[in-house]
Amino acid sequence: MKFRILIIFIISLFSAFFFSCESSYIRLDDAGTYLLDTTDTVAIDTVHFALQIKPVLQNKCASCHFASQQPDLESANLYDNLINGNYINLSNPENSTFFTLPDPGHADDYLAPEEHILIVKWIEQGALNN
């Protein structure tokens, strides 16, 4: 039994070492440009809902937000659920209900900084169903 636990532990360490994700820190400079680490500028052109936003929401959020847990992020009506449910604030994207409820930081508990920025940019660009 101890041998099995040791083997599982070693496999876990091996997996964590070789398959761990590397993350970068993103911040805004004084001019409002998104910066990656301290030197690289993150260029975000047009953000597409179907190609970029929907996959993030379905992979990171839909496992809890489906049917009875609003907003429903699993259904084929994902876009309509966000827009018609007033989860998006076009005039102040960071203060969208999507980011502020149920408590500030909930979305960021599950989203990587890059994903958060992508969603904010999508909202800034008009939260289009593109």
Number of C-alpha atoms within 10 A of each C-alpha: 6 7 8 9 10 11 12 12 12 12 12 11 12 12 11 11 10 8 9 9 8 5 10 12 11 18 18 12 11 7 6 8 12 18 16 16 13 12 7 10 15 15 10 11 10 11 21 17 18 13 10 15 19 19 13 19 19 18 11 17 18 20 13 15 17 16 12 8 11 13 21 23 25 19 15 9 10 17 19 15 17 18 14 9 14 13 19 21 19 16 11 11 21 19 16 17 17 22 21 15 13 10 10 13 13 13 18 13 9 13 17 17 15 17 18 18 18 20 25 23 18 23 21 17 15 15 22 14 13 10
